[in-house]
Amino acid sequence: MPSLILNLGARYDRFESTITLPGATQTKVNRVDNLFNWQAGLVFNPTPETSLYASYATAATPPNSLLGEGREDNAITAATLDLLKPQKTKSYEVGAKASLFGEKLQLGAAAFQTEISNARVLDDNNTASFIGETRIRGFEFNVSGTILPGWTVFGGFTHLDPKIIDGGFTTLTAAAITTTANGVTTVVQPARTIGVVSVNTGKQVPQTARNSFTATTNVTVTKRLQIGGTALYMDEQIGGYADNRTATQTAAGVVTVNAATKTLTRSIPDYWRFDARASYKLTDNIDLSVNAQNVTNKTYFSQTYTSHFASIAAGRTVFGTVNLRF
């Protein structure tokens, strides 16, 4: 019989952080964020083997919460203590799942959208503001289970449209206008700054690949021997953007923004990686296994950054494992 299931959930977090600011006075500042988030999901089962679902969820990332990961995009400072806002996330998803061949093989498909708001960027006064917005739309397909006796697969494909809706502003400086007469320099107009829309706005979200694919398979050759492998694809990833817009001013103090003639995109190329594994059951208590990662010794980059820097991935790596059971 068809069935309909409603899932509801809520979460409250109190996040408190205290930091000591650098300097001779070693001033301590404290901030408390009270966060409420919720989620709702609806699951319809047309048959025992199939389901359709839709879900909505919110999340929040408070300032200073990423320090444990070695970075912080929304750090507490004396200047921003009272201005800080948690980064807010809204997620929408619809999808379908099916279990085939007596629940031996599972298939899934989903379409989703994630919206991030309150991202910390600079405003047109060159001060921290929480107007940044990002939207990621996408779909995915996945499969896992047994195709034939002794042959298992696991994998999926994901396509994303990651877009920066509002990247804030970039500050340009128009040089001062001066005159020199009889060896004396006079400032006609002081240097002026002007905020222009960030080069990031409307572009692909950094460090987010548009397409990715992974497929892992394992085959039981005999009762004691298993072999398998993995194929992984990662699309181009963007590190950051820059352009050569400039600002100039006249002797009357009129500032002009000169359009960019070049836009720089820092990125790492797409890549394929292949892994292999084999295991042998020596006895009922001893298993031997060998794993080879990046078997083709492919040179590729696994991480890119806003600056001219990228992390190179490991080359071919082979390691063995002995499992003992008592």
N, C-alpha and C positions, 0 to 999 in steps of 0.2 A: 504494500500500500504506500502511496506517496506520503511524505511527511514534511513538515515545515518546522524549523528550529530557529529560535531567536536567541542570540547571545548578546549580553550587555555587560559592560565592565567599567569601572571607574578607579582612579588612582589619585592619591594626594601625596605630595612630597614637600617636605620642608628642607631646603638646601641652604646651609649656612657656611660661609667661607670667611676666613680671616687671613690677611696677608700683611707682611711687613714691607713697607715701601723702601726702596733704596735711598740712601742719603745719610747724612750725619745724624739726623734726629731719629731715624729708625721708627717712623710713625706707623702705627698699626691701624688698618681700616677693616671694617666688618660690614658684611652684607648678608641679608636673609631674603630668600625668595620662597614664596608659598605657591606651589604649582598644583593645579587640578587638571587632569586629563581624563578622557573617556573614550570608549569605543563601542560600536554596535555592529552586529553582523547578522545576516539572515541567510539560512541554508535551506534549500529545497531539494529533496531527494525524490526524483521522479520514479526511480527504481532503487532497489537495495545496492546496485552497483554503480549508480551515477549520482552526481550532486551538482547543483548550481548554487553559487553564493555571491553575496555582495557585502562589502564591509566599509566602515568609515572609522577613522581613529585620529586622535590628536596626540601630540607629544610636545615636550618643551625641553630645551637645553639651557640651563641657567648659566650666567657668567661664571667663569673660573672652573667649570665642571670638566674641562678637557685637559687639565694640567697633568693628570696621571698618564695621558697618552703622549706626553712630551711636547704638547703644543697648546696654544690657547688663542682662539680667534676673537674672543670677547673678554679679554683680561680686565681685571679691576685695576684702575689707577685713581689717583686723587682727583684728577680732572673729570673722570667719567663716573665716579661712584654713584652719584644721584641720577645719572642719565641712563644707566644700563638697563637693558630689558632682556628677558629670556628670548632665545630664538624659538619661534613657534613653527610647528609642522602639522599639516593636515594631509591625510592619506586616504585615497579612494581606491577601491579595487572590486572588480567583478571577475568571475572565473567559473570554470567547470572542471570536474574531475570524474574519472571513470576507472573502474577496476575490472579487468578482463581476465578470461581464462581461469576462473575460479580464484580471483584475487591474486593471481601470480604476477600480473603486469598492471602497473598503474600509469595512467596518462593524465596530464593536467595542462590547462591553458588559462591565462589570465591577462587582463588589461588593467592598467593602473595609472594613477596620477598622484604625485607628491608635490605639495606646495610648501615652500619654506618662506617665512616672513620674519620681519624684525632682524634681519641679518645686519651685522655691524659694518657700515661703510662710512665714507666721508661725505658730508653735505657740501653745499656750495660755499659755505663759510670755512671750509677746511677743518671742521670739527667732527668728532664722532657722532653719527646719527644712526638710527635704527629703521632705515627705510629700504634696505636691500631685500629683494625678492627673487626667488628661484623657483622654476617649475620643471618637473621631470615627468614626462609622459612615456608610456612604454607598454610592451606586451611580452609575454614569455610563453614558451612551451617546454614541458619537461616529461621525461619518461623514466621509469625505474621498475625493476622486477626481472622476471625470468622469461626469456623468449622461447627457449627450448630447454629440456632437462640438462642441467649442468652449464647453461649459458645465461649469465646475468648481465644486465646493462643498467647504466645510470647516467643521465645527462640532460642537457637542456640548451635552449637558445633564448637569448634576451636581446631585445632591441629597445633603445632608449632615445628619446628626444629631450636632452637636458638643456634647458635654456635659462639664461640670466635675464629675468624680466626687468630688474632695476639694479644696476651695479653702483648706484650713487654717483659721485662726482669726482673729478680730478682737478687739482688746482694748477693753473698756469700763472707764471709771473711775467709781467711786462716790465722790461728793464727801465730804469730811471732815465729821464731825459735831462741831459746836462749841457751846459755851454762853457767854453773856456775862453777867457779874454785876458790878455796881459798876464798870463800865468795863473789866473784865478779861475777856479771851476765853480760854477753856480748850478745848483739843482733847480731845473725848471719844473720838473714833475718827478715826484718820488716813485720808486718802484711800486707797482700795483699788482694785486692778485685777483684772479677771476676764476670762478668755478665753471667747469664744462662737464657735460654728461660723460661718464666713464666710458672708456673704450670697451669695457666688458659688457655693457648693456646690449642685449639682443644676441649675444654670442653663446657658444656651447659652454656648459659648465666645466671648469677645469677638473682634471683627474676623474672624469666620468666617460667611459667608452660608450660609443653609440651601439656597438654590437659586440656580443660575447657568446662564446659557445664552449661547451665542455661535454665530453663523452667518455665514459669509463666502462670497460667491459672485462669480464672475468670468465674463463672457461675451465671447467673441471675436465682435464684430459684423462686422468685415471683416478682411482680412489685416493691416491696419494699426491698426485701432481696437479697443480693449478697454475695457469698462466693468465696474464691480463695486461692491459695497457690503458693509457689515457691520452686523448687528444684535446688540446686546449687552444682556443683562439681568443685574442684580445685585440679590439680595434684600436685605432689611433687615440691617444690621450693627450689632452691639452694641458700645458703647464700654466700658461698665462698669456696676456696680450699687452701690447704697447703700441703707441703711434707717435708721430712727430709733430703733432699740433703745437703751435707756438702762439704767444700773445705779444703784441706790440702796442705802443701808444704814441699819440701825437703830442706836440708841445702844448696842446690845449687839454691834455689829459683824457682824450678819447681812446678807449682800449678796443683793439680789434683782434679777434681770434682768427688765426690763419689755419685754414683747413689742412688736414693731414694729407701728405703725399705718399706716405708709406704706413702700413699697418703690419706690425710684427706679431706672429703667432708662434709661441714656443711650444713644441710638442715632441712626443716620441712616437715612432711608427708602430703600426700594427705588427703582430707576430703570432706564429704558431709554435706550440711546444708539445713534445711527445714524451711520455713516460712509459716505462714497462716494469712489470713485476713477475716474479715466479716464486712459488712456494712448494715445498715438498715435505710431506709428513713422514719423517724418518721412522718414528715409532708412535705408539699411542700417546707418548708423553713428550715427544720432541718434534718440533716443527722448525724447518729451515726456510728462510725467505731472502730473496735478493730484490732490491728496488733500484731502478735506474731512472733518474730524473733528467730531463733535457737530453735525451739519448742522441740527438743529432748535434749536440754541442752548439746550439744556436746562440748567437750573440744578440741579446735583446735587452731593453730597458724595462724595469718593472715599476718605476715611479718617476714622475716629473714634477718640477717645482716652478714657481713664478719666476725665479731667477734663472740664469743660464746653467742649470744643474739638473742632472737626472741620475737615478740609481741604476747601475748595471746589474742584471740578474746573474745568478750563479751559472757556470757552465755545466758540462756533464758531471753528474754526481751519482755515484754508485755506493750503496751501503747494504750490508747484510745483517740479518737478525736471527737469533736463536731463541725460540720460545720453549721453556721447560714447564711442565705441569706435574704437580705432585699430588 
